[in-house]
């Protein structure tokens, strides 16, 4: 996977997990659909997803920084 795809996946995953974790959007949607029984387990899914997405984003940014900065020159 190239740097741009990895960066895009990290950003999208982080945004989706953050929206679902920190806003009541998913809770309201599940309540409207009559599936509010799944609401207590959302943190068990979305918090690890958020952490994983942030790790993917960090790896992509580190790889991109190393690629753009070029090889290190020794004095």
N, CA, C, O and CB atoms as a CASP TS submission, in Angstrom:
PFRMAT TS
TARGET T0000
AUTHOR 0000-0000-0000
METHOD Language model
MODEL 1
PARENT N/A
ATOM      1  N   UNK     1       0.855  -1.171   0.000  1.00  0.00           N
ATOM      2  CA  UNK     1       0.000   0.000   0.000  1.00  0.00           C
ATOM      3  C   UNK     1       0.901   1.233   0.000  1.00  0.00           C
ATOM      4  O   UNK     1       1.812   1.346   0.820  1.00  0.00           O
ATOM      5  CB  UNK     1      -0.973  -0.002   1.229  1.00  0.00           C
ATOM      6  N   UNK     2       0.639   2.152  -0.923  1.00  0.00           N
ATOM      7  CA  UNK     2       1.493   3.329  -0.980  1.00  0.00           C
ATOM      8  C   UNK     2       1.112   4.330   0.110  1.00  0.00           C
ATOM      9  O   UNK     2       0.099   4.173   0.791  1.00  0.00           O
ATOM     10  CB  UNK     2       1.404   3.986  -2.361  1.00  0.00           C
ATOM     11  N   UNK     3       1.938   5.352   0.259  1.00  0.00           N
ATOM     12  CA  UNK     3       1.766   6.315   1.346  1.00  0.00           C
ATOM     13  C   UNK     3       0.439   7.059   1.265  1.00  0.00           C
ATOM     14  O   UNK     3      -0.218   7.280   2.282  1.00  0.00           O
ATOM     15  CB  UNK     3       2.904   7.309   1.336  1.00  0.00           C
ATOM     16  N   UNK     4       0.044   7.445   0.049  1.00  0.00           N
ATOM     17  CA  UNK     4      -1.183   8.225  -0.103  1.00  0.00           C
ATOM     18  C   UNK     4      -2.414   7.404   0.276  1.00  0.00           C
ATOM     19  O   UNK     4      -3.316   7.918   0.937  1.00  0.00           O
ATOM     20  CB  UNK     4      -1.315   8.731  -1.539  1.00  0.00           C
ATOM     21  N   UNK     5      -2.461   6.138  -0.134  1.00  0.00           N
ATOM     22  CA  UNK     5      -3.600   5.284   0.221  1.00  0.00           C
ATOM     23  C   UNK     5      -3.631   5.014   1.728  1.00  0.00           C
ATOM     24  O   UNK     5      -4.700   4.988   2.339  1.00  0.00           O
ATOM     25  CB  UNK     5      -3.536   3.951  -0.556  1.00  0.00           C
ATOM     26  N   UNK     6      -2.474   4.817   2.309  1.00  0.00           N
ATOM     27  CA  UNK     6      -2.390   4.582   3.749  1.00  0.00           C
ATOM     28  C   UNK     6      -2.837   5.818   4.525  1.00  0.00           C
ATOM     29  O   UNK     6      -3.543   5.709   5.527  1.00  0.00           O
ATOM     30  CB  UNK     6      -0.957   4.192   4.149  1.00  0.00           C
ATOM     31  N   UNK     7      -2.427   6.975   4.062  1.00  0.00           N
ATOM     32  CA  UNK     7      -2.823   8.225   4.703  1.00  0.00           C
ATOM     33  C   UNK     7      -4.327   8.445   4.577  1.00  0.00           C
ATOM     34  O   UNK     7      -4.979   8.842   5.543  1.00  0.00           O
ATOM     35  CB  UNK     7      -2.061   9.407   4.090  1.00  0.00           C
ATOM     36  N   UNK     8      -4.876   8.190   3.397  1.00  0.00           N
ATOM     37  CA  UNK     8      -6.313   8.342   3.180  1.00  0.00           C
ATOM     38  C   UNK     8      -7.108   7.378   4.057  1.00  0.00           C
ATOM     39  O   UNK     8      -8.115   7.766   4.648  1.00  0.00           O
ATOM     40  CB  UNK     8      -6.654   8.115   1.704  1.00  0.00           C
ATOM     41  N   UNK     9      -6.666   6.137   4.143  1.00  0.00           N
ATOM     42  CA  UNK     9      -7.352   5.151   4.982  1.00  0.00           C
ATOM     43  C   UNK     9      -7.297   5.552   6.451  1.00  0.00           C
ATOM     44  O   UNK     9      -8.285   5.397   7.170  1.00  0.00           O
ATOM     45  CB  UNK     9      -6.730   3.759   4.793  1.00  0.00           C
ATOM     46  N   UNK    10      -6.178   6.058   6.897  1.00  0.00           N
ATOM     47  CA  UNK    10      -6.047   6.499   8.287  1.00  0.00           C
ATOM     48  C   UNK    10      -6.948   7.674   8.611  1.00  0.00           C
ATOM     49  O   UNK    10      -7.567   7.712   9.674  1.00  0.00           O
ATOM     50  CB  UNK    10      -4.618   6.869   8.582  1.00  0.00           C
ATOM     51  N   UNK    11      -7.024   8.639   7.694  1.00  0.00           N
ATOM     52  CA  UNK    11      -7.867   9.815   7.923  1.00  0.00           C
ATOM     53  C   UNK    11      -9.337   9.431   7.921  1.00  0.00           C
ATOM     54  O   UNK    11     -10.083   9.854   8.804  1.00  0.00           O
ATOM     55  CB  UNK    11      -7.602  10.887   6.859  1.00  0.00           C
ATOM     56  N   UNK    12      -9.764   8.644   6.954  1.00  0.00           N
ATOM     57  CA  UNK    12     -11.175   8.243   6.875  1.00  0.00           C
ATOM     58  C   UNK    12     -11.567   7.398   8.084  1.00  0.00           C
ATOM     59  O   UNK    12     -12.625   7.617   8.675  1.00  0.00           O
ATOM     60  CB  UNK    12     -11.442   7.460   5.575  1.00  0.00           C
ATOM     61  N   UNK    13     -10.732   6.446   8.451  1.00  0.00           N
ATOM     62  CA  UNK    13     -11.029   5.613   9.614  1.00  0.00           C
ATOM     63  C   UNK    13     -11.108   6.410  10.902  1.00  0.00           C
ATOM     64  O   UNK    13     -11.977   6.170  11.740  1.00  0.00           O
ATOM     65  CB  UNK    13      -9.990   4.538   9.754  1.00  0.00           C
ATOM     66  N   UNK    14     -10.202   7.353  11.056  1.00  0.00           N
ATOM     67  CA  UNK    14     -10.207   8.194  12.250  1.00  0.00           C
ATOM     68  C   UNK    14     -11.456   9.063  12.311  1.00  0.00           C
ATOM     69  O   UNK    14     -12.071   9.191  13.369  1.00  0.00           O
ATOM     70  CB  UNK    14      -8.960   9.071  12.285  1.00  0.00           C
ATOM     71  N   UNK    15     -11.831   9.655  11.192  1.00  0.00           N
ATOM     72  CA  UNK    15     -13.021  10.499  11.162  1.00  0.00           C
ATOM     73  C   UNK    15     -14.292   9.709  11.446  1.00  0.00           C
ATOM     74  O   UNK    15     -15.145  10.155  12.214  1.00  0.00           O
ATOM     75  CB  UNK    15     -13.136  11.187   9.818  1.00  0.00           C
ATOM     76  N   UNK    16     -14.420   8.545  10.832  1.00  0.00           N
ATOM     77  CA  UNK    16     -15.618   7.721  11.050  1.00  0.00           C
ATOM     78  C   UNK    16     -15.715   7.283  12.505  1.00  0.00           C
ATOM     79  O   UNK    16     -16.776   7.388  13.121  1.00  0.00           O
ATOM     80  CB  UNK    16     -15.604   6.486  10.128  1.00  0.00           C
ATOM     81  N   UNK    17     -14.613   6.795  13.052  1.00  0.00           N
ATOM     82  CA  UNK    17     -14.635   6.347  14.441  1.00  0.00           C
ATOM     83  C   UNK    17     -14.875   7.503  15.400  1.00  0.00           C
ATOM     84  O   UNK    17     -15.582   7.345  16.395  1.00  0.00           O
ATOM     85  CB  UNK    17     -13.329   5.649  14.789  1.00  0.00           C
ATOM     86  N   UNK    18     -14.296   8.665  15.112  1.00  0.00           N
ATOM     87  CA  UNK    18     -14.493   9.817  15.992  1.00  0.00           C
ATOM     88  C   UNK    18     -15.938  10.304  15.950  1.00  0.00           C
ATOM     89  O   UNK    18     -16.506  10.652  16.984  1.00  0.00           O
ATOM     90  CB  UNK    18     -13.546  10.954  15.600  1.00  0.00           C
ATOM     91  N   UNK    19     -16.527  10.330  14.770  1.00  0.00           N
ATOM     92  CA  UNK    19     -17.924  10.755  14.655  1.00  0.00           C
ATOM     93  C   UNK    19     -18.837   9.797  15.409  1.00  0.00           C
ATOM     94  O   UNK    19     -19.762  10.229  16.096  1.00  0.00           O
ATOM     95  CB  UNK    19     -18.345  10.840  13.178  1.00  0.00           C
ATOM     96  N   UNK    20     -18.585   8.518  15.285  1.00  0.00           N
ATOM     97  CA  UNK    20     -19.440   7.537  15.951  1.00  0.00           C
ATOM     98  C   UNK    20     -19.187   7.468  17.453  1.00  0.00           C
ATOM     99  O   UNK    20     -20.097   7.141  18.213  1.00  0.00           O
ATOM    100  CB  UNK    20     -19.230   6.171  15.339  1.00  0.00           C
ATOM    101  N   UNK    21     -17.990   7.764  17.885  1.00  0.00           N
ATOM    102  CA  UNK    21     -17.680   7.704  19.319  1.00  0.00           C
ATOM    103  C   UNK    21     -18.130   8.944  20.071  1.00  0.00           C
ATOM    104  O   UNK    21     -18.694   8.841  21.160  1.00  0.00           O
ATOM    105  CB  UNK    21     -16.196   7.511  19.518  1.00  0.00           C
ATOM    106  N   UNK    22     -17.889  10.093  19.511  1.00  0.00           N
ATOM    107  CA  UNK    22     -18.030  11.329  20.265  1.00  0.00           C
ATOM    108  C   UNK    22     -19.284  12.118  19.962  1.00  0.00           C
ATOM    109  O   UNK    22     -19.496  13.178  20.549  1.00  0.00           O
ATOM    110  CB  UNK    22     -16.867  12.180  20.018  1.00  0.00           C
ATOM    111  N   UNK    23     -20.110  11.636  19.072  1.00  0.00           N
ATOM    112  CA  UNK    23     -21.384  12.302  18.811  1.00  0.00           C
ATOM    113  C   UNK    23     -22.500  11.279  18.956  1.00  0.00           C
ATOM    114  O   UNK    23     -22.270  10.084  18.773  1.00  0.00           O
ATOM    115  CB  UNK    23     -21.406  12.956  17.390  1.00  0.00           C
ATOM    116  N   UNK    24     -23.674  11.723  19.274  1.00  0.00           N
ATOM    117  CA  UNK    24     -24.783  10.781  19.442  1.00  0.00           C
ATOM    118  C   UNK    24     -25.434  10.367  18.118  1.00  0.00           C
ATOM    119  O   UNK    24     -26.542   9.829  18.124  1.00  0.00           O
ATOM    120  CB  UNK    24     -25.829  11.389  20.342  1.00  0.00           C
ATOM    121  N   UNK    25     -24.770  10.605  16.993  1.00  0.00           N
ATOM    122  CA  UNK    25     -25.363  10.304  15.688  1.00  0.00           C
ATOM    123  C   UNK    25     -25.720   8.821  15.563  1.00  0.00           C
ATOM    124  O   UNK    25     -26.832   8.482  15.158  1.00  0.00           O
ATOM    125  CB  UNK    25     -24.402  10.707  14.564  1.00  0.00           C
ATOM    126  N   UNK    26     -24.794   7.954  15.904  1.00  0.00           N
ATOM    127  CA  UNK    26     -25.058   6.522  15.778  1.00  0.00           C
ATOM    128  C   UNK    26     -26.080   6.052  16.809  1.00  0.00           C
ATOM    129  O   UNK    26     -26.884   5.168  16.514  1.00  0.00           O
ATOM    130  CB  UNK    26     -23.761   5.728  15.930  1.00  0.00           C
ATOM    131  N   UNK    27     -26.064   6.618  17.995  1.00  0.00           N
ATOM    132  CA  UNK    27     -27.033   6.264  19.037  1.00  0.00           C
ATOM    133  C   UNK    27     -28.439   6.642  18.593  1.00  0.00           C
ATOM    134  O   UNK    27     -29.382   5.870  18.769  1.00  0.00           O
ATOM    135  CB  UNK    27     -26.686   6.963  20.373  1.00  0.00           C
ATOM    136  N   UNK    28     -28.577   7.834  18.016  1.00  0.00           N
ATOM    137  CA  UNK    28     -29.887   8.260  17.516  1.00  0.00           C
ATOM    138  C   UNK    28     -30.354   7.380  16.355  1.00  0.00           C
ATOM    139  O   UNK    28     -31.527   7.017  16.273  1.00  0.00           O
ATOM    140  CB  UNK    28     -29.834   9.729  17.071  1.00  0.00           C
ATOM    141  N   UNK    29     -29.430   7.044  15.467  1.00  0.00           N
ATOM    142  CA  UNK    29     -29.786   6.199  14.330  1.00  0.00           C
ATOM    143  C   UNK    29     -30.221   4.813  14.789  1.00  0.00           C
ATOM    144  O   UNK    29     -31.229   4.290  14.312  1.00  0.00           O
ATOM    145  CB  UNK    29     -28.609   6.085  13.364  1.00  0.00           C
ATOM    146  N   UNK    30     -29.480   4.221  15.699  1.00  0.00           N
ATOM    147  CA  UNK    30     -29.851   2.894  16.199  1.00  0.00           C
ATOM    148  C   UNK    30     -31.171   2.941  16.968  1.00  0.00           C
ATOM    149  O   UNK    30     -31.975   2.013  16.883  1.00  0.00           O
ATOM    150  CB  UNK    30     -28.739   2.332  17.099  1.00  0.00           C
ATOM    151  N   UNK    31     -31.392   4.019  17.717  1.00  0.00           N
ATOM    152  CA  UNK    31     -32.658   4.171  18.432  1.00  0.00           C
ATOM    153  C   UNK    31     -33.833   4.305  17.476  1.00  0.00           C
ATOM    154  O   UNK    31     -34.903   3.747  17.720  1.00  0.00           O
ATOM    155  CB  UNK    31     -32.602   5.379  19.350  1.00  0.00           C
ATOM    156  N   UNK    32     -33.640   5.038  16.397  1.00  0.00           N
ATOM    157  CA  UNK    32     -34.707   5.219  15.411  1.00  0.00           C
ATOM    158  C   UNK    32     -35.012   3.915  14.685  1.00  0.00           C
ATOM    159  O   UNK    32     -36.151   3.680  14.282  1.00  0.00           O
ATOM    160  CB  UNK    32     -34.322   6.303  14.401  1.00  0.00           C
ATOM    161  N   UNK    33     -34.011   3.075  14.518  1.00  0.00           N
ATOM    162  CA  UNK    33     -34.215   1.799  13.844  1.00  0.00           C
ATOM    163  C   UNK    33     -34.689   0.701  14.788  1.00  0.00           C
ATOM    164  O   UNK    33     -34.962  -0.419  14.355  1.00  0.00           O
ATOM    165  CB  UNK    33     -32.941   1.369  13.171  1.00  0.00           C
ATOM    166  N   UNK    34     -34.785   1.015  16.065  1.00  0.00           N
ATOM    167  CA  UNK    34     -35.212   0.016  17.040  1.00  0.00           C
ATOM    168  C   UNK    34     -34.114  -0.941  17.440  1.00  0.00           C
ATOM    169  O   UNK    34     -34.391  -2.027  17.949  1.00  0.00           O
ATOM    170  CB  UNK    34     -36.360  -0.757  16.500  1.00  0.00           C
ATOM    171  N   UNK    35     -32.883  -0.560  17.219  1.00  0.00           N
ATOM    172  CA  UNK    35     -31.742  -1.418  17.539  1.00  0.00           C
ATOM    173  C   UNK    35     -30.919  -0.856  18.693  1.00  0.00           C
ATOM    174  O   UNK    35     -29.700  -1.023  18.730  1.00  0.00           O
ATOM    175  CB  UNK    35     -30.856  -1.596  16.312  1.00  0.00           C
ATOM    176  N   UNK    36     -31.579  -0.195  19.626  1.00  0.00           N
ATOM    177  CA  UNK    36     -30.862   0.443  20.724  1.00  0.00           C
ATOM    178  C   UNK    36     -30.236  -0.562  21.689  1.00  0.00           C
ATOM    179  O   UNK    36     -29.489  -0.162  22.583  1.00  0.00           O
ATOM    180  CB  UNK    36     -31.794   1.350  21.479  1.00  0.00           C
ATOM    181  N   UNK    37     -30.515  -1.829  21.535  1.00  0.00           N
ATOM    182  CA  UNK    37     -29.895  -2.844  22.375  1.00  0.00           C
ATOM    183  C   UNK    37     -28.386  -2.919  22.119  1.00  0.00           C
ATOM    184  O   UNK    37     -27.638  -3.392  22.974  1.00  0.00           O
ATOM    185  CB  UNK    37     -30.547  -4.212  22.126  1.00  0.00           C
ATOM    186  N   UNK    38     -27.934  -2.455  20.949  1.00  0.00           N
ATOM    187  CA  UNK    38     -26.518  -2.513  20.602  1.00  0.00           C
ATOM    188  C   UNK    38     -25.729  -1.296  21.091  1.00  0.00           C
ATOM    189  O   UNK    38     -24.503  -1.284  20.980  1.00  0.00           O
ATOM    190  CB  UNK    38     -26.369  -2.641  19.111  1.00  0.00           C
ATOM    191  N   UNK    39     -26.389  -0.294  21.617  1.00  0.00           N
ATOM    192  CA  UNK    39     -25.727   0.944  22.035  1.00  0.00           C
ATOM    193  C   UNK    39     -24.678   0.713  23.132  1.00  0.00           C
ATOM    194  O   UNK    39     -23.594   1.287  23.029  1.00  0.00           O
ATOM    195  CB  UNK    39     -26.766   1.940  22.524  1.00  0.00           C
ATOM    196  N   UNK    40     -24.929  -0.082  24.168  1.00  0.00           N
ATOM    197  CA  UNK    40     -23.896  -0.249  25.210  1.00  0.00           C
ATOM    198  C   UNK    40     -22.595  -0.865  24.703  1.00  0.00           C
ATOM    199  O   UNK    40     -21.539  -0.630  25.291  1.00  0.00           O
ATOM    200  CB  UNK    40     -24.436  -1.106  26.321  1.00  0.00           C
ATOM    201  N   UNK    41     -22.644  -1.637  23.641  1.00  0.00           N
ATOM    202  CA  UNK    41     -21.435  -2.276  23.133  1.00  0.00           C
ATOM    203  C   UNK    41     -20.674  -1.459  22.109  1.00  0.00           C
ATOM    204  O   UNK    41     -19.656  -1.917  21.592  1.00  0.00           O
ATOM    205  CB  UNK    41     -21.783  -3.577  22.538  1.00  0.00           C
ATOM    206  N   UNK    42     -21.142  -0.263  21.806  1.00  0.00           N
ATOM    207  CA  UNK    42     -20.482   0.541  20.779  1.00  0.00           C
ATOM    208  C   UNK    42     -19.071   0.949  21.174  1.00  0.00           C
ATOM    209  O   UNK    42     -18.175   0.976  20.330  1.00  0.00           O
ATOM    210  CB  UNK    42     -21.299   1.774  20.485  1.00  0.00           C
ATOM    211  N   UNK    43     -18.864   1.264  22.437  1.00  0.00           N
ATOM    212  CA  UNK    43     -17.527   1.667  22.884  1.00  0.00           C
ATOM    213  C   UNK    43     -16.519   0.530  22.746  1.00  0.00           C
ATOM    214  O   UNK    43     -15.334   0.767  22.514  1.00  0.00           O
ATOM    215  CB  UNK    43     -17.577   2.141  24.336  1.00  0.00           C
ATOM    216  N   UNK    44     -16.993  -0.695  22.888  1.00  0.00           N
ATOM    217  CA  UNK    44     -16.094  -1.840  22.762  1.00  0.00           C
ATOM    218  C   UNK    44     -15.609  -2.018  21.331  1.00  0.00           C
ATOM    219  O   UNK    44     -14.581  -2.655  21.099  1.00  0.00           O
ATOM    220  CB  UNK    44     -16.788  -3.108  23.234  1.00  0.00           C
ATOM    221  N   UNK    45     -16.330  -1.470  20.381  1.00  0.00           N
ATOM    222  CA  UNK    45     -15.949  -1.586  18.980  1.00  0.00           C
ATOM    223  C   UNK    45     -15.242  -0.330  18.487  1.00  0.00           C
ATOM    224  O   UNK    45     -14.192  -0.414  17.849  1.00  0.00           O
ATOM    225  CB  UNK    45     -17.174  -1.863  18.122  1.00  0.00           C
ATOM    226  N   UNK    46     -15.814   0.836  18.783  1.00  0.00           N
ATOM    227  CA  UNK    46     -15.322   2.058  18.172  1.00  0.00           C
ATOM    228  C   UNK    46     -14.081   2.635  18.830  1.00  0.00           C
ATOM    229  O   UNK    46     -13.295   3.287  18.143  1.00  0.00           O
ATOM    230  CB  UNK    46     -16.387   3.070  18.188  1.00  0.00           C
ATOM    231  N   UNK    47     -13.865   2.434  20.102  1.00  0.00           N
ATOM    232  CA  UNK    47     -12.641   2.947  20.718  1.00  0.00           C
ATOM    233  C   UNK    47     -11.388   2.221  20.213  1.00  0.00           C
ATOM    234  O   UNK    47     -10.396   2.885  19.913  1.00  0.00           O
ATOM    235  CB  UNK    47     -12.734   2.822  22.234  1.00  0.00           C
ATOM    236  N   UNK    48     -11.392   0.880  20.107  1.00  0.00           N
ATOM    237  CA  UNK    48     -10.238   0.230  19.481  1.00  0.00           C
ATOM    238  C   UNK    48     -10.091   0.591  18.003  1.00  0.00           C
ATOM    239  O   UNK    48      -8.973   0.692  17.498  1.00  0.00           O
ATOM    240  CB  UNK    48     -10.353  -1.274  19.626  1.00  0.00           C
ATOM    241  N   UNK    49     -11.216   0.786  17.306  1.00  0.00           N
ATOM    242  CA  UNK    49     -11.156   1.203  15.906  1.00  0.00           C
ATOM    243  C   UNK    49     -10.519   2.582  15.780  1.00  0.00           C
ATOM    244  O   UNK    49      -9.736   2.828  14.863  1.00  0.00           O
ATOM    245  CB  UNK    49     -12.560   1.209  15.285  1.00  0.00           C
ATOM    246  N   UNK    50     -10.852   3.469  16.689  1.00  0.00           N
ATOM    247  CA  UNK    50     -10.251   4.802  16.703  1.00  0.00           C
ATOM    248  C   UNK    50      -8.750   4.708  16.964  1.00  0.00           C
ATOM    249  O   UNK    50      -7.965   5.382  16.298  1.00  0.00           O
ATOM    250  CB  UNK    50     -10.926   5.690  17.768  1.00  0.00           C
ATOM    251  N   UNK    51      -8.350   3.893  17.912  1.00  0.00           N
ATOM    252  CA  UNK    51      -6.929   3.732  18.223  1.00  0.00           C
ATOM    253  C   UNK    51      -6.175   3.138  17.033  1.00  0.00           C
ATOM    254  O   UNK    51      -5.084   3.602  16.699  1.00  0.00           O
ATOM    255  CB  UNK    51      -6.749   2.839  19.465  1.00  0.00           C
ATOM    256  N   UNK    52      -6.739   2.131  16.400  1.00  0.00           N
ATOM    257  CA  UNK    52      -6.106   1.518  15.240  1.00  0.00           C
ATOM    258  C   UNK    52      -5.999   2.506  14.084  1.00  0.00           C
ATOM    259  O   UNK    52      -4.977   2.548  13.398  1.00  0.00           O
ATOM    260  CB  UNK    52      -6.885   0.282  14.803  1.00  0.00           C
ATOM    261  N   UNK    53      -7.029   3.292  13.865  1.00  0.00           N
ATOM    262  CA  UNK    53      -7.000   4.286  12.795  1.00  0.00           C
ATOM    263  C   UNK    53      -5.948   5.350  13.061  1.00  0.00           C
ATOM    264  O   UNK    53      -5.277   5.805  12.134  1.00  0.00           O
ATOM    265  CB  UNK    53      -8.371   4.935  12.634  1.00  0.00           C
ATOM    266  N   UNK    54      -5.798   5.751  14.314  1.00  0.00           N
ATOM    267  CA  UNK    54      -4.770   6.732  14.651  1.00  0.00           C
ATOM    268  C   UNK    54      -3.362   6.162  14.449  1.00  0.00           C
ATOM    269  O   UNK    54      -2.451   6.888  14.051  1.00  0.00           O
ATOM    270  CB  UNK    54      -4.944   7.201  16.098  1.00  0.00           C
ATOM    271  N   UNK    55      -3.184   4.875  14.721  1.00  0.00           N
ATOM    272  CA  UNK    55      -1.888   4.234  14.481  1.00  0.00           C
ATOM    273  C   UNK    55      -1.597   4.183  12.985  1.00  0.00           C
ATOM    274  O   UNK    55      -0.477   4.469  12.564  1.00  0.00           O
ATOM    275  CB  UNK    55      -1.860   2.809  15.083  1.00  0.00           C
ATOM    276  N   UNK    56      -2.592   3.824  12.181  1.00  0.00           N
ATOM    277  CA  UNK    56      -2.410   3.797  10.725  1.00  0.00           C
ATOM    278  C   UNK    56      -2.073   5.191  10.210  1.00  0.00           C
ATOM    279  O   UNK    56      -1.198   5.350   9.358  1.00  0.00           O
ATOM    280  CB  UNK    56      -3.680   3.259  10.023  1.00  0.00           C
ATOM    281  N   UNK    57      -2.760   6.188  10.722  1.00  0.00           N
ATOM    282  CA  UNK    57      -2.491   7.568  10.324  1.00  0.00           C
ATOM    283  C   UNK    57      -1.073   7.989  10.711  1.00  0.00           C
ATOM    284  O   UNK    57      -0.385   8.629   9.916  1.00  0.00           O
ATOM    285  CB  UNK    57      -3.513   8.514  10.965  1.00  0.00           C
ATOM    286  N   UNK    58      -0.633   7.643  11.906  1.00  0.00           N
ATOM    287  CA  UNK    58       0.719   7.987  12.351  1.00  0.00           C
ATOM    288  C   UNK    58       1.781   7.295  11.499  1.00  0.00           C
ATOM    289  O   UNK    58       2.781   7.915  11.138  1.00  0.00           O
ATOM    290  CB  UNK    58       0.904   7.609  13.822  1.00  0.00           C
ATOM    291  N   UNK    59       1.576   6.029  11.178  1.00  0.00           N
ATOM    292  CA  UNK    59       2.530   5.297  10.338  1.00  0.00           C
ATOM    293  C   UNK    59       2.612   5.934   8.957  1.00  0.00           C
ATOM    294  O   UNK    59       3.702   6.084   8.405  1.00  0.00           O
ATOM    295  CB  UNK    59       2.126   3.809  10.219  1.00  0.00           C
ATOM    296  N   UNK    60       1.471   6.308   8.398  1.00  0.00           N
ATOM    297  CA  UNK    60       1.458   6.932   7.079  1.00  0.00           C
ATOM    298  C   UNK    60       2.184   8.271   7.096  1.00  0.00           C
ATOM    299  O   UNK    60       2.932   8.588   6.172  1.00  0.00           O
ATOM    300  CB  UNK    60       0.021   7.121   6.593  1.00  0.00           C
ATOM    301  N   UNK    61       1.965   9.051   8.140  1.00  0.00           N
ATOM    302  CA  UNK    61       2.644  10.346   8.227  1.00  0.00           C
ATOM    303  C   UNK    61       4.151  10.184   8.413  1.00  0.00           C
ATOM    304  O   UNK    61       4.929  10.949   7.844  1.00  0.00           O
ATOM    305  CB  UNK    61       2.065  11.166   9.378  1.00  0.00           C
ATOM    306  N   UNK    62       4.568   9.205   9.196  1.00  0.00           N
ATOM    307  CA  UNK    62       5.998   8.951   9.393  1.00  0.00           C
ATOM    308  C   UNK    62       6.646   8.497   8.093  1.00  0.00           C
ATOM    309  O   UNK    62       7.728   8.966   7.740  1.00  0.00           O
ATOM    310  CB  UNK    62       6.215   7.896  10.489  1.00  0.00           C
ATOM    311  N   UNK    63       5.983   7.576   7.374  1.00  0.00           N
ATOM    312  CA  UNK    63       6.526   7.106   6.103  1.00  0.00           C
ATOM    313  C   UNK    63       6.611   8.246   5.092  1.00  0.00           C
ATOM    314  O   UNK    63       7.584   8.341   4.344  1.00  0.00           O
ATOM    315  CB  UNK    63       5.668   5.966   5.544  1.00  0.00           C
ATOM    316  N   UNK    64       5.611   9.097   5.066  1.00  0.00           N
ATOM    317  CA  UNK    64       5.599  10.217   4.130  1.00  0.00           C
ATOM    318  C   UNK    64       6.703  11.214   4.476  1.00  0.00           C
ATOM    319  O   UNK    64       7.376  11.738   3.589  1.00  0.00           O
ATOM    320  CB  UNK    64       4.224  10.913   4.139  1.00  0.00           C
ATOM    321  N   UNK    65       6.881  11.472   5.766  1.00  0.00           N
ATOM    322  CA  UNK    65       7.930  12.403   6.196  1.00  0.00           C
ATOM    323  C   UNK    65       9.314  11.866   5.818  1.00  0.00           C
ATOM    324  O   UNK    65      10.162  12.615   5.334  1.00  0.00           O
ATOM    325  CB  UNK    65       7.848  12.646   7.724  1.00  0.00           C
ATOM    326  N   UNK    66       9.536  10.582   6.038  1.00  0.00           N
ATOM    327  CA  UNK    66      10.836   9.996   5.701  1.00  0.00           C
ATOM    328  C   UNK    66      11.081  10.018   4.200  1.00  0.00           C
ATOM    329  O   UNK    66      12.210  10.239   3.762  1.00  0.00           O
ATOM    330  CB  UNK    66      10.925   8.562   6.220  1.00  0.00           C
ATOM    331  N   UNK    67      10.035   9.791   3.405  1.00  0.00           N
ATOM    332  CA  UNK    67      10.187   9.790   1.962  1.00  0.00           C
ATOM    333  C   UNK    67      10.487  11.200   1.453  1.00  0.00           C
ATOM    334  O   UNK    67      11.326  11.375   0.569  1.00  0.00           O
ATOM    335  CB  UNK    67       8.925   9.235   1.293  1.00  0.00           C
ATOM    336  N   UNK    68       9.807  12.200   2.005  1.00  0.00           N
ATOM    337  CA  UNK    68       9.995  13.572   1.553  1.00  0.00           C
ATOM    338  C   UNK    68      11.302  14.197   2.032  1.00  0.00           C
ATOM    339  O   UNK    68      11.875  15.046   1.349  1.00  0.00           O
ATOM    340  CB  UNK    68       8.847  14.411   2.012  1.00  0.00           C
ATOM    341  N   UNK    69      11.770  13.778   3.202  1.00  0.00           N
ATOM    342  CA  UNK    69      12.998  14.369   3.732  1.00  0.00           C
ATOM    343  C   UNK    69      14.244  13.768   3.104  1.00  0.00           C
ATOM    344  O   UNK    69      15.327  14.346   3.205  1.00  0.00           O
ATOM    345  CB  UNK    69      13.053  14.196   5.233  1.00  0.00           C
ATOM    346  N   UNK    70      14.108  12.622   2.460  1.00  0.00           N
ATOM    347  CA  UNK    70      15.252  12.003   1.788  1.00  0.00           C
ATOM    348  C   UNK    70      16.167  11.299   2.752  1.00  0.00           C
ATOM    349  O   UNK    70      15.895  11.242   3.952  1.00  0.00           O
ATOM    350  CB  UNK    70      16.030  13.034   1.023  1.00  0.00           C
ATOM    351  N   UNK    71      17.261  10.758   2.230  1.00  0.00           N
ATOM    352  CA  UNK    71      18.216  10.042   3.100  1.00  0.00           C
ATOM    353  C   UNK    71      18.954  11.016   4.011  1.00  0.00           C
ATOM    354  O   UNK    71      19.265  12.146   3.634  1.00  0.00           O
ATOM    355  CB  UNK    71      19.232   9.241   2.251  1.00  0.00           C
ATOM    356  N   UNK    72      19.217  10.546   5.198  1.00  0.00           N
ATOM    357  CA  UNK    72      19.926  11.373   6.190  1.00  0.00           C
ATOM    358  C   UNK    72      21.386  11.485   5.805  1.00  0.00           C
ATOM    359  O   UNK    72      22.009  10.498   5.415  1.00  0.00           O
ATOM    360  CB  UNK    72      19.789  10.779   7.618  1.00  0.00           C
ATOM    361  N   UNK    73      21.940  12.700   5.916  1.00  0.00           N
ATOM    362  CA  UNK    73      23.344  12.918   5.604  1.00  0.00           C
ATOM    363  C   UNK    73      24.147  12.949   6.886  1.00  0.00           C
ATOM    364  O   UNK    73      23.792  13.645   7.838  1.00  0.00           O
ATOM    365  CB  UNK    73      23.539  14.220   4.809  1.00  0.00           C
ATOM    366  N   UNK    74      25.230  12.194   6.905  1.00  0.00           N
ATOM    367  CA  UNK    74      26.078  12.196   8.094  1.00  0.00           C
ATOM    368  C   UNK    74      27.166  13.243   7.946  1.00  0.00           C
ATOM    369  O   UNK    74      27.672  13.450   6.842  1.00  0.00           O
ATOM    370  CB  UNK    74      26.699  10.803   8.333  1.00  0.00           C
ATOM    371  N   UNK    75      27.540  13.912   9.036  1.00  0.00           N
ATOM    372  CA  UNK    75      28.573  14.983   8.940  1.00  0.00           C
ATOM    373  C   UNK    75      29.951  14.465   8.748  1.00  0.00           C
ATOM    374  O   UNK    75      30.897  15.246   8.654  1.00  0.00           O
ATOM    375  CB  UNK    75      28.564  15.833  10.163  1.00  0.00           C
TER
END
